[in-house]
Amino acid sequence: MGEPIMVYRGIAGPPHMPDYAVKKLAVAFEKALDSDQFKKFVDDSMMQFAWMPTDEYKKHLEREEGEWKERLKELILLKKK
């Protein structure tokens, strides 16, 4: 049996978004994620929840992209350059 496929959700902003805006949004999201309403939503949906700061999430997605490219090449679903 293969590995499970993870589904990620994130928030993206425009390129070159100012640091102050990224930080302000991160604080707002962290506050929302700590709310009882959100915690109930996660419990009710049986999701696994994890929070990653902006830089960490970007690096994580870049690693995932590389791994998926390799998988797709192995399955001959992605053209080799």
C-alpha positions in Angstrom: 0.0 0.0 0.0 1.3 3.4 -0.9 1.8 6.5 1.2 -1.2 8.6 2.0 -1.7 11.8 0.1 -1.7 14.9 2.2 -3.9 17.9 1.3 -2.7 21.3 2.3 -4.5 24.5 2.7 -2.8 27.8 2.9 -3.2 31.5 2.3 -1.3 33.1 -0.5 -0.7 36.8 -1.1 0.7 38.8 -4.0 4.4 38.6 -4.9 6.6 41.0 -2.9 4.0 41.4 -0.2 5.4 43.7 2.5 6.7 42.0 5.6 4.5 44.1 7.9 1.4 42.8 6.0 2.6 39.2 6.2 3.2 39.5 9.9 -0.2 41.2 10.5 -2.0 38.5 8.7 -0.1 35.8 10.5 -1.1 37.2 13.8 -4.7 37.4 12.8 -4.7 33.8 11.5 -3.0 32.5 14.6 -5.7 34.3 16.7 -8.5 32.8 14.6 -6.9 29.3 14.7 -6.8 29.5 18.5 -10.6 30.2 18.7 -13.0 27.7 20.1 -15.0 27.9 16.9 -12.1 26.8 14.8 -11.1 24.1 17.2 -14.7 22.7 17.1 -14.6 22.9 13.2 -11.3 20.8 13.2 -12.8 18.3 15.7 -16.0 18.0 13.8 -14.3 17.5 10.4 -11.8 14.9 11.8 -8.9 16.8 10.1 -5.4 16.8 11.4 -4.4 20.4 11.9 -0.9 21.9 11.8 0.2 25.5 11.6 3.5 26.5 9.9 4.9 30.0 9.8 5.2 31.5 6.4 8.8 30.7 5.6 8.5 27.1 7.0 5.3 26.5 4.9 7.0 27.8 1.7 10.0 25.5 2.2 7.6 22.6 3.0 5.7 23.2 -0.3 8.9 23.4 -2.3 10.0 20.0 -0.9 6.6 18.5 -1.7 6.8 19.9 -5.2 10.2 18.2 -5.8 8.9 14.9 -4.4 5.8 15.0 -6.6 7.9 15.7 -9.7 10.0 12.7 -9.0 6.9 10.5 -8.4 5.3 11.7 -11.6 8.5 11.1 -13.6 8.6 7.5 -12.2 5.1 7.0 -13.4 5.9 8.6 -16.8 3.3 11.2 -16.2 5.8 14.1 -16.3 8.1 14.8 -19.2 11.8 14.6 -18.4 13.8 17.6 -19.4 
